[in-house]
């Protein structure tokens, strides 16, 4: 699978309020750090710079339970990124 490992039985479905990305994560907390926004964060600082704190901007939309539902949601969300086969929908 694209977002979570195969065989995952429970995961969180999140939307980032900053960049609008929707994704699955193994966590089910109410708010977490968006992986896309975190990847853009510059962690290399110079001697006169201050490290920018990580922002938790992704809010939980719902908790997906059951291996079958997690697999379907992962495939659906990954279509835009991977260009996968959408005939199963």
FENJOBEL-V330153 format. One record per residue. PSI is psi in radians with two decimals (* if undefined). BURIAL is b if it has 9 or more other C-alpha atoms within 8 Angstrom, else e. Layout:
psi=PSI burial=BURIAL
psi=PSI burial=BURIAL
//
This chain:
psi=2.91 burial=e
psi=-0.83 burial=e
psi=-0.67 burial=b
psi=2.77 burial=b
psi=2.69 burial=e
psi=2.49 burial=e
psi=0.08 burial=e
psi=2.27 burial=b
psi=-0.27 burial=b
psi=2.32 burial=b
psi=2.94 burial=b
psi=2.48 burial=b
psi=2.05 burial=b
psi=2.72 burial=b
psi=2.27 burial=b
psi=2.22 burial=b
psi=-0.33 burial=e
psi=-0.88 burial=e
psi=-0.20 burial=e
psi=0.04 burial=e
psi=2.40 burial=e
psi=2.39 burial=b
psi=2.90 burial=b
psi=2.58 burial=b
psi=2.64 burial=b
psi=-0.40 burial=e
psi=2.74 burial=e
psi=0.47 burial=b
psi=2.77 burial=e
psi=-0.62 burial=e
psi=2.33 burial=b
psi=3.08 burial=b
psi=2.31 burial=b
psi=2.25 burial=b
psi=-0.57 burial=e
psi=-0.78 burial=e
psi=-0.65 burial=b
psi=-0.64 burial=b
psi=-0.51 burial=e
psi=-0.28 burial=e
psi=2.30 burial=e
psi=1.92 burial=e
psi=-0.09 burial=e
psi=2.10 burial=e
psi=2.67 burial=b
psi=-3.13 burial=e
psi=-0.41 burial=e
psi=0.14 burial=e
psi=2.76 burial=e
psi=2.40 burial=e
psi=2.24 burial=e
psi=2.26 burial=e
psi=2.56 burial=e
psi=2.43 burial=e
psi=2.39 burial=e
psi=1.79 burial=e
psi=-0.12 burial=b
psi=2.12 burial=b
psi=2.48 burial=b
psi=2.18 burial=b
psi=-0.85 burial=e
psi=2.87 burial=e
psi=2.20 burial=b
psi=2.16 burial=b
psi=2.61 burial=b
psi=2.39 burial=b
psi=-0.67 burial=b
psi=-0.78 burial=e
psi=-0.69 burial=b
psi=-0.76 burial=b
psi=-0.75 burial=b
psi=-0.80 burial=e
psi=-0.69 burial=e
psi=-0.79 burial=b
psi=-0.72 burial=b
psi=-0.81 burial=e
psi=-0.52 burial=b
psi=-0.14 burial=b
psi=-0.80 burial=b
psi=-0.56 burial=e
psi=-0.78 burial=e
psi=-0.33 burial=e
psi=0.58 burial=e
psi=-3.07 burial=e
psi=2.09 burial=e
psi=0.17 burial=e
psi=-0.37 burial=e
psi=-0.32 burial=e
psi=* burial=e
//
